[in-house]
Amino acid sequence: MATGISTTISPEEVMGVLSQKEVHDLSQASSGKIHETLRQCTLAVLNCGSDIDDSRLVLEQFKDFRFKVEQRNRGIKLRVENAPESAFVDGKIIKGIKENMFAVIRDILYVDNQINNSSLFDLSKSEGITSAVFHILRNAKTLKPDTPPNLTICWGGHSINRIEYDYTKEIGYQLGLRGLNICTGCGPGAMKGPMKGATIGHAKQRIQDGRYLGFTEPGIIAAESPNPIVNNLVTLPDIEKRLEAFVRAGHGFVVFPGGAGTTEEILYLLGILLHPENKDIPFPLIFTGPKESKSYFEQVNQFVGSTLGQKAQNLYEIIIDDPAQVARKIKQGIEKVHQFRTTKDDAYYFNWLLKIDIAFQETFTPSHDAMNTLILSKDIATHLLAANLRKAFSGIVSGNIKDQGIQIIDKHGPFKINADKCIMQPMDQLLQSFVKERRMKVSEDRYKPCYYLEC
């Protein structure tokens, strides 16, 4: 158990000007139903830089961490006790961590007050979910209506090796030189590297307003604490809305090596692009890594081909060990996105035209029954198979690093995943390769699978 710093912190500008009711709601949150969510997410931000990717271990290490929102005449202050010392320099909280901490509080309270308890959003329907995602991003001041498309989404693992990490920085640097901004899952590894590289590229081009967006969600934030380079952090209520935020806000996509979480993201995106209504929408998508990671992408490409077919493989390009070429291709692709949005009179800042089936939007809560009853068969439409495969990998991520998932596995044992043999074999081969290459977890020398496959 760790002990740390106790202090009072004033809010950042991300909280905005608060009404008396909002101040009251914040102070009540210190003891209300969302208190534990706020406590865990606040701790996660303060624990930035940790190499622990097991949320339960983070919570155990700082189980004496406490926070309380205190109401003052001119607003609020946040009282923290036993906070991680790494978040402070000479007793003062690091500014980037402070901004991210209040951004998390802002989003969780907004979702609780304005989304979940509002009749304006029918979260049982596709349009209602998309509208909720839009409003969350708008409230976080993420959407820039006066800016041409320039946002590159970068996905990849948080436990990549040093060679791969350095490569992600070089990609970010090349993107930054071309005036492109970066959005990632906001954590370490492949989520931090592109941002770090882009800061240098932006500095060389004298770009003063570089954007480094991070999208997270409460279930995963403790295992992937936001890195302080992020200057616009958004906490979506669940993984499905987080993924939709990426594809609605982004203009070009780069995927680095990763594990089950990265595969989940790939399957989500490919499933959406496979929908017949999306066939004419330009969507630049590149898989890339250093030459040492060539086999990783061969395995992923083989898995995609074996399960979703060549049509899915045609949706992306694999570029190995050539950061400048990746950046050029993304830049060219985003220019096509710009032309398309202009022609169709669609917003530059939010991809309204993209069709997202409700199967990709409904919240999937991994449980033994939910995992066991997933239909993983080629007898269903390809984009729906992708949706179910995405859910299977989401369950594996939950069992690996999310507190709730870990507790379920501890109590009832590994998830059983049923699949047709033609899907089970490539899925097993891919997952085994992740284990062999230590892409599943960084906090244990010996990985213990939270699943087993059966056909």
C-alpha positions as CSV (number, residue, x, y, z in Angstrom):
1,M,0.0,0.0,0.0
2,A,1.4,3.4,-1.0
3,T,1.0,6.7,0.8
4,G,1.2,10.0,-0.9
5,I,0.4,13.7,-0.9
6,S,-2.6,15.3,0.6
7,T,-3.6,18.7,-0.7
8,T,-6.3,20.9,-2.0
9,I,-6.5,21.7,-5.8
10,S,-8.3,24.4,-7.6
11,P,-10.1,23.5,-10.9
12,E,-8.7,24.2,-14.3
13,E,-10.4,26.1,-17.1
14,V,-11.8,22.8,-18.5
15,M,-14.4,22.9,-15.8
16,G,-15.7,26.3,-17.1
17,V,-17.9,28.6,-15.2
18,L,-20.2,26.7,-12.9
19,S,-23.7,27.5,-11.8
20,Q,-24.8,27.1,-8.2
21,K,-26.6,23.9,-9.1
22,E,-23.5,22.4,-10.8
23,V,-21.4,23.3,-7.8
24,H,-24.0,21.6,-5.6
25,D,-24.1,18.5,-7.9
26,L,-20.3,18.3,-7.7
27,S,-20.2,18.5,-4.0
28,Q,-22.9,15.8,-3.7
29,A,-20.9,13.5,-6.0
30,S,-18.3,13.1,-3.3
31,S,-20.8,10.8,-1.5
32,G,-23.3,9.9,-4.2
33,K,-23.8,6.9,-6.5
34,I,-21.0,7.9,-8.9
35,H,-18.4,8.6,-6.1
36,E,-16.5,5.4,-6.6
37,T,-16.3,5.9,-10.4
38,L,-15.0,9.5,-9.8
39,R,-12.5,8.3,-7.2
40,Q,-11.1,5.5,-9.4
41,C,-10.8,7.8,-12.5
42,T,-9.2,10.6,-10.5
43,L,-6.7,8.2,-9.0
44,A,-5.9,6.9,-12.5
45,V,-5.1,10.3,-13.8
46,L,-2.9,11.1,-10.8
47,N,-1.1,7.7,-11.3
48,C,0.1,8.8,-14.7
49,G,3.3,7.0,-15.7
50,S,2.7,3.8,-13.9
51,D,3.7,0.5,-15.7
52,I,0.9,-1.4,-14.0
53,D,-1.8,-2.5,-16.5
54,D,-4.1,-4.2,-13.9
55,S,-6.7,-1.8,-12.6
56,R,-7.2,-3.9,-9.5
57,L,-3.5,-3.6,-8.5
58,V,-3.6,0.1,-9.0
59,L,-6.7,0.4,-6.7
60,E,-5.0,-1.9,-4.2
61,Q,-1.8,0.0,-4.2
62,F,-3.6,3.3,-3.4
63,K,-6.6,2.0,-1.5
64,D,-6.2,4.8,1.0
65,F,-6.6,7.4,-1.7
66,R,-9.5,9.7,-1.0
67,F,-11.0,12.7,-2.7
68,K,-13.7,15.2,-1.9
69,V,-15.2,18.1,-3.8
70,E,-15.5,21.0,-1.5
71,Q,-18.0,23.8,-2.1
72,R,-16.6,27.3,-1.8
73,N,-18.1,30.8,-2.3
74,R,-16.5,31.2,-5.7
75,G,-16.9,27.6,-6.9
76,I,-15.2,24.3,-5.9
77,K,-11.9,22.9,-4.8
78,L,-10.8,19.3,-4.8
79,R,-9.4,17.8,-1.7
80,V,-7.2,14.7,-2.3
81,E,-5.5,12.5,0.3
82,N,-2.7,10.0,-0.2
83,A,-2.4,10.9,-3.9
84,P,0.5,9.5,-5.9
85,E,3.6,11.6,-5.4
86,S,4.6,11.2,-9.1
87,A,1.8,13.6,-10.0
88,F,3.5,16.5,-8.1
89,V,6.7,18.5,-8.4
90,D,7.9,20.2,-5.3
91,G,4.5,19.8,-3.8
92,K,2.6,21.3,-6.7
93,I,0.5,19.1,-9.1
94,I,1.8,18.9,-12.7
95,K,-0.4,21.2,-14.8
96,G,-1.2,18.6,-17.5
97,I,-2.3,16.0,-14.9
98,K,-4.4,18.7,-13.2
99,E,-6.1,19.6,-16.5
100,N,-6.8,15.9,-17.2
101,M,-8.1,15.2,-13.7
102,F,-10.7,17.9,-13.9
103,A,-11.6,16.9,-17.5
104,V,-12.5,13.4,-16.2
105,I,-14.7,14.9,-13.5
106,R,-16.4,17.2,-16.0
107,D,-17.2,14.3,-18.4
108,I,-18.4,11.8,-15.8
109,L,-20.8,14.4,-14.2
110,Y,-22.0,15.5,-17.6
111,V,-22.9,12.0,-18.7
112,D,-24.6,11.3,-15.4
113,N,-26.6,14.5,-15.3
114,Q,-27.2,15.4,-19.0
115,I,-27.1,12.0,-20.8
116,N,-28.2,9.2,-18.6
117,N,-30.9,11.2,-16.8
118,S,-32.2,13.1,-19.8
119,S,-35.2,12.3,-22.1
120,L,-33.4,13.9,-25.0
121,F,-31.3,10.8,-25.6
122,D,-32.9,7.4,-26.4
123,L,-29.9,5.2,-25.8
124,S,-31.8,2.1,-27.1
125,K,-31.6,3.5,-30.6
126,S,-28.7,4.1,-32.9
127,E,-29.5,7.8,-33.5
128,G,-29.8,8.4,-29.8
129,I,-26.4,6.9,-29.1
130,T,-24.7,8.9,-31.9
131,S,-26.3,12.0,-30.6
132,A,-25.0,11.3,-27.1
133,V,-21.5,10.8,-28.4
134,F,-21.8,14.1,-30.3
135,H,-22.9,16.0,-27.2
136,I,-20.2,14.6,-25.0
137,L,-17.5,15.6,-27.5
138,R,-19.1,19.0,-27.9
139,N,-19.3,19.6,-24.2
140,A,-15.6,18.8,-24.0
141,K,-14.9,21.4,-26.7
142,T,-13.4,18.7,-28.9
143,L,-15.3,19.6,-32.1
144,K,-13.8,22.4,-34.1
145,P,-16.2,23.6,-36.8
146,D,-13.8,26.1,-38.3
147,T,-11.0,23.6,-38.9
148,P,-10.4,21.5,-42.0
149,P,-10.0,17.8,-41.5
150,N,-6.6,17.1,-40.0
151,L,-7.1,14.6,-37.1
152,T,-5.2,11.3,-37.2
153,I,-6.4,8.5,-34.9
154,C,-3.5,6.3,-33.7
155,W,-4.3,2.9,-32.2
156,G,-1.9,0.4,-30.7
157,G,-0.8,-1.4,-27.6
158,H,0.1,0.1,-24.3
159,S,2.8,-2.6,-23.7
160,I,4.8,-2.4,-26.9
161,N,8.5,-2.8,-26.8
162,R,11.1,0.0,-27.1
163,I,11.7,-0.4,-30.8
164,E,8.0,-0.2,-31.5
165,Y,7.6,2.7,-29.2
166,D,10.3,4.7,-30.9
167,Y,8.7,3.9,-34.2
168,T,5.4,5.4,-33.1
169,K,7.2,8.6,-32.1
170,E,8.7,8.8,-35.6
171,I,5.3,8.4,-37.1
172,G,3.9,11.1,-34.9
173,Y,6.9,13.3,-35.9
174,Q,6.2,12.9,-39.6
175,L,2.5,13.5,-39.1
176,G,3.3,16.7,-37.1
177,L,5.5,18.0,-39.8
178,R,2.6,17.8,-42.1
179,G,0.4,19.8,-39.8
180,L,-1.7,16.8,-38.7
181,N,-3.1,16.5,-35.1
182,I,-3.1,13.3,-33.0
183,C,-5.9,11.5,-31.2
184,T,-5.2,8.2,-29.3
185,G,-6.6,6.2,-26.4
186,C,-4.5,8.6,-24.3
187,G,-2.5,6.0,-22.3
188,P,1.2,4.9,-22.6
189,G,3.0,3.0,-25.3
190,A,1.5,3.4,-28.8
191,M,-0.9,6.0,-27.4
192,K,1.8,8.3,-26.1
193,G,4.5,7.8,-28.7
194,P,2.7,9.5,-31.6
195,M,1.8,12.5,-29.4
196,K,5.4,12.9,-28.3
197,G,6.7,12.8,-31.8
198,A,4.0,15.2,-33.1
199,T,5.1,17.8,-30.5
200,I,8.5,18.0,-32.1
201,G,7.0,18.1,-35.7
202,H,4.6,20.8,-34.6
203,A,7.4,22.8,-32.9
204,K,9.6,22.7,-36.1
205,Q,6.7,24.0,-38.1
206,R,6.0,26.6,-35.5
207,I,2.5,25.2,-34.9
208,Q,1.4,26.7,-31.6
209,D,-2.0,25.1,-31.3
210,G,-1.2,21.4,-31.8
211,R,-4.0,19.1,-30.6
212,Y,-3.3,15.9,-28.7
213,L,-6.7,14.4,-28.0
214,G,-7.2,11.4,-25.7
215,F,-10.4,9.3,-25.6
216,T,-10.8,7.0,-22.6
217,E,-13.6,5.3,-20.5
218,P,-14.0,4.5,-16.8
219,G,-13.5,0.8,-17.1
220,I,-10.0,1.0,-18.7
221,I,-8.6,4.3,-17.4
222,A,-6.9,2.8,-14.4
223,A,-4.9,0.4,-16.5
224,E,-4.1,3.0,-19.2
225,S,-3.7,6.2,-17.3
226,P,-3.9,9.4,-19.5
227,N,-0.4,10.7,-20.4
228,P,0.1,14.4,-19.6
229,I,0.8,15.3,-23.3
230,V,-2.9,15.0,-23.8
231,N,-4.4,18.5,-24.0
232,N,-8.0,17.5,-24.6
233,L,-9.1,14.5,-22.6
234,V,-12.6,13.1,-23.0
235,T,-14.0,10.3,-20.9
236,L,-16.8,8.4,-22.7
237,P,-19.2,6.3,-20.6
238,D,-18.2,2.9,-22.1
239,I,-16.0,1.3,-24.7
240,E,-18.7,1.4,-27.5
241,K,-19.2,5.1,-27.2
242,R,-15.4,5.6,-27.0
243,L,-14.9,3.7,-30.2
244,E,-17.7,5.6,-31.9
245,A,-16.1,8.9,-30.8
246,F,-12.9,7.8,-32.6
247,V,-14.5,7.0,-35.9
248,R,-16.9,10.0,-35.9
249,A,-14.1,12.5,-35.0
250,G,-11.1,11.1,-36.9
251,H,-10.1,11.7,-40.5
252,G,-7.3,9.2,-40.9
253,F,-6.3,6.1,-39.0
254,V,-3.0,4.5,-38.1
255,V,-2.7,1.2,-36.3
256,F,0.4,0.1,-34.5
257,P,1.2,-3.3,-33.0
258,G,-0.9,-4.2,-30.0
259,G,-2.8,-7.0,-28.2
260,A,-6.4,-7.9,-27.7
261,G,-7.5,-4.3,-27.3
262,T,-6.0,-3.2,-30.6
263,T,-7.6,-6.2,-32.3
264,E,-10.9,-5.1,-30.8
265,E,-10.4,-1.7,-32.3
266,I,-9.5,-3.1,-35.7
267,L,-12.5,-5.4,-35.8
268,Y,-14.8,-2.5,-34.8
269,L,-13.5,-0.3,-37.6
270,L,-13.5,-3.1,-40.2
271,G,-17.0,-4.1,-39.3
272,I,-18.3,-0.6,-39.8
273,L,-16.5,-0.2,-43.1
274,L,-17.9,-3.5,-44.3
275,H,-21.4,-2.2,-44.0
276,P,-22.8,-1.8,-47.5
277,E,-23.9,1.8,-46.8
278,N,-20.3,2.8,-46.1
279,K,-18.6,1.5,-49.3
280,D,-18.2,4.9,-50.9
281,I,-16.9,6.8,-47.9
282,P,-13.2,7.6,-48.0
283,F,-11.5,6.3,-44.9
284,P,-7.7,6.2,-44.9
285,L,-6.5,3.3,-42.8
286,I,-2.9,2.1,-42.5
287,F,-1.3,-0.7,-40.4
288,T,2.3,0.1,-39.7
289,G,5.3,-0.8,-37.5
290,P,9.1,-1.3,-37.7
291,K,10.6,-4.2,-39.6
292,E,10.9,-6.1,-36.3
293,S,7.0,-6.1,-36.2
294,K,6.5,-7.4,-39.7
295,S,5.3,-10.8,-38.4
296,Y,2.8,-9.2,-36.2
297,F,1.0,-7.6,-39.1
298,E,1.3,-10.8,-41.1
299,Q,-0.6,-12.6,-38.3
300,V,-3.3,-9.9,-38.0
301,N,-3.7,-9.8,-41.8
302,Q,-4.0,-13.6,-41.9
303,F,-6.6,-13.5,-39.1
304,V,-8.7,-10.8,-40.9
305,G,-8.6,-12.8,-44.1
306,S,-9.5,-16.1,-42.5
307,T,-12.5,-14.6,-40.6
308,L,-13.7,-11.6,-42.5
309,G,-12.3,-12.3,-46.0
310,Q,-10.4,-10.4,-48.6
311,K,-12.9,-7.6,-48.8
312,A,-12.0,-6.7,-45.3
313,Q,-8.2,-6.9,-46.1
314,N,-8.8,-4.4,-49.0
315,L,-9.9,-1.8,-46.5
316,Y,-6.4,-1.1,-45.2
317,E,-2.8,-0.9,-46.3
318,I,0.2,-2.3,-44.5
319,I,3.3,-0.2,-44.6
320,I,6.4,-1.6,-42.8
321,D,9.3,0.6,-41.6
322,D,8.5,3.8,-43.5
323,P,7.2,6.6,-41.3
324,A,7.4,9.3,-44.0
325,Q,5.4,7.1,-46.5
326,V,2.8,6.5,-43.8
327,A,2.4,10.2,-43.1
328,R,2.2,11.0,-46.8
329,K,-0.5,8.4,-47.4
330,I,-2.5,9.6,-44.4
331,K,-2.2,13.2,-45.6
332,Q,-3.4,12.3,-49.1
333,G,-6.2,10.2,-47.6
334,I,-7.4,13.1,-45.4
335,E,-7.4,15.4,-48.5
336,K,-9.9,13.0,-50.1
337,V,-11.9,13.1,-46.9
338,H,-11.9,16.9,-47.1
339,Q,-13.1,16.8,-50.7
340,F,-15.8,14.2,-49.9
341,R,-17.2,16.1,-46.9
342,T,-17.3,19.3,-48.9
343,T,-19.1,17.7,-51.8
344,K,-21.6,16.0,-49.5
345,D,-22.0,19.0,-47.3
346,D,-21.1,16.9,-44.3
347,A,-19.4,18.3,-41.2
348,Y,-15.6,18.3,-41.1
349,Y,-15.5,17.7,-37.4
350,F,-18.0,14.8,-37.0
351,N,-18.7,12.0,-39.6
352,W,-22.4,12.0,-39.6
353,L,-22.7,10.1,-42.9
354,L,-20.9,7.0,-41.5
355,K,-23.4,4.2,-40.9
356,I,-22.9,2.4,-37.6
357,D,-25.1,-0.6,-36.9
358,I,-26.7,-0.8,-33.5
359,A,-24.7,-4.1,-33.0
360,F,-21.6,-1.9,-32.7
361,Q,-23.2,0.6,-30.4
362,E,-25.0,-1.4,-27.8
363,T,-23.1,-1.7,-24.5
364,F,-21.6,-5.2,-24.2
365,T,-21.0,-6.2,-20.6
366,P,-18.7,-9.3,-20.6
367,S,-20.0,-12.1,-18.5
368,H,-19.6,-15.9,-18.8
369,D,-23.1,-16.2,-20.4
370,A,-22.6,-13.2,-22.8
371,M,-19.2,-14.6,-24.0
372,N,-20.5,-18.1,-24.3
373,T,-23.5,-17.2,-26.4
374,L,-21.7,-15.0,-29.0
375,I,-22.4,-16.2,-32.5
376,L,-19.0,-16.6,-34.2
377,S,-20.0,-18.2,-37.4
378,K,-19.7,-17.3,-41.1
379,D,-23.4,-18.0,-41.5
380,I,-24.1,-14.4,-40.4
381,A,-23.4,-11.2,-42.3
382,T,-19.7,-10.4,-42.3
383,H,-20.1,-7.0,-40.6
384,L,-22.1,-8.6,-37.9
385,L,-19.5,-11.3,-37.5
386,A,-17.0,-8.5,-37.0
387,A,-19.3,-7.0,-34.3
388,N,-19.4,-10.3,-32.4
389,L,-15.6,-10.9,-32.8
390,R,-15.1,-7.4,-31.4
391,K,-17.2,-8.3,-28.4
392,A,-15.2,-11.5,-27.8
393,F,-11.9,-9.5,-27.8
394,S,-13.6,-6.8,-25.6
395,G,-14.3,-9.6,-23.1
396,I,-10.7,-10.7,-23.1
397,V,-9.6,-7.1,-22.5
398,S,-12.0,-6.9,-19.6
399,G,-10.7,-10.2,-18.1
400,N,-7.2,-9.0,-18.5
401,I,-7.1,-5.5,-17.0
402,K,-10.5,-4.2,-16.0
403,D,-11.4,-4.5,-12.3
404,Q,-14.9,-5.8,-12.9
405,G,-13.7,-8.4,-15.4
406,I,-10.8,-9.6,-13.3
407,Q,-13.2,-10.1,-10.4
408,I,-15.6,-12.2,-12.6
409,I,-12.7,-14.4,-13.8
410,D,-11.4,-14.8,-10.2
411,K,-14.9,-16.0,-9.1
412,H,-16.0,-18.1,-12.0
413,G,-12.9,-19.0,-14.0
414,P,-12.0,-18.2,-17.6
415,F,-14.6,-17.2,-20.2
416,K,-15.6,-19.9,-22.7
417,I,-15.8,-18.7,-26.3
418,N,-17.6,-20.9,-28.8
419,A,-16.7,-20.5,-32.4
420,D,-16.9,-22.4,-35.7
421,K,-13.7,-24.2,-36.4
422,C,-12.8,-22.0,-39.3
423,I,-12.9,-19.0,-36.9
424,M,-11.7,-20.7,-33.8
425,Q,-8.3,-21.8,-35.2
426,P,-7.2,-18.4,-36.6
427,M,-8.4,-16.7,-33.4
428,D,-6.5,-19.1,-31.3
429,Q,-3.3,-18.7,-33.4
430,L,-3.6,-14.9,-33.1
431,L,-4.1,-14.9,-29.3
432,Q,-1.3,-17.4,-28.8
433,S,1.0,-15.2,-30.8
434,F,0.1,-12.3,-28.5
435,V,0.9,-14.3,-25.5
436,K,4.2,-15.4,-26.9
437,E,5.2,-11.8,-27.8
438,R,4.0,-10.5,-24.4
439,R,1.3,-8.3,-25.9
440,M,-1.4,-9.4,-23.5
441,K,-0.1,-7.9,-20.2
442,V,3.0,-6.2,-18.8
443,S,2.5,-6.7,-15.0
444,E,3.0,-10.4,-15.0
445,D,5.9,-12.6,-16.2
446,R,3.5,-15.4,-16.9
447,Y,0.2,-14.6,-18.6
448,K,-2.8,-16.5,-17.3
449,P,-5.5,-16.6,-20.0
450,C,-8.9,-15.3,-19.0
451,Y,-10.6,-17.4,-21.8
452,Y,-10.6,-20.7,-23.6
453,L,-11.9,-21.5,-27.0
454,E,-14.2,-24.3,-28.0
455,C,-15.8,-25.3,-31.3
